[in-house]
Amino acid sequence: MKILVCISHVPDTTSKINFTEGDTKFDTNGVQFVINPNDEFGLTRAMWFKEKQGATVDVVNVGGPETEPTLRKALAIGADSAIRVNTEPTDGFVVAKQLAKVVQDGGYDLVIAGRESIDYNGGMVPGMLARLSNANFVNTCIGLEVEGTAVTAVREIDGGKETVSTSFPLVIGGQKGLVEESDLRIPNMRGIMMARKKPLTVLEPVEASAETASVKFEKPAPKGAVTLIDPDNVEELVNLLHNEAKVI
């Protein structure tokens, strides 16, 4: 079984976010980047298939040279090789088009992508990739088992879970629940040293035009002041809710 795990290079959630050029560009200065959490769940599941079923696992990213440390981390976790498509991920369609070419050339059985990245939260790439690759697709995937060519997937739906059976080729949009958070792996020294020797292939992009563009970014409005009311002072609470908040 050949597995390809799509890796997004995203800001750490603890990083301070700023914008430049009239709030039209994301300012990367001083920002720490990590593997997209949804992708990390998928990578950890792929490692299970590698160790239990002898699968080969490659990772891929669409981006510039600045994303290579993130790919090296994925290699240190245990991926066999890495691919970087050398183009800016301007929108979901461009990314999906580049990934589809990698899937086609690599003959992968299973492609594991995060259901969305935590930077732009587009949630478009896995579905478009499946369509461009003529593969089956399961989104919001929280469980995945493979027996030969038979695949059983569990996905999250409104109010519950749904179990589906499918087959290869398959693209999934994974998320939290695909593995337990306690199963996520931190690269050890041996893994880091081995990652330096593993292949990282840089591919030039195929032609693709962006279908969307970011017009402007805006931070959430600052939180307003909080008024604390003594729990025994019910009359004051009612007065504030009625006359100031005007919710009753």
Beta strands, then each sheet from edge to edge (+ up, - down):
strand 1: 2-6
strand 2: 9-11
strand 3: 18-20
strand 4: 25-27
strand 5: 33-35
strand 6: 56-62
strand 7: 81-85
strand 8: 110-114
strand 9: 136-147
strand 10: 150-157
strand 11: 160-167
strand 12: 170-174
strand 13: 200-203
sheet 1: 11+ 10- 9+ 12+ 8+ 1+ 6+ 7+ 13+
sheet 2: 2+ 5-
sheet 3: 3+ 4-
end
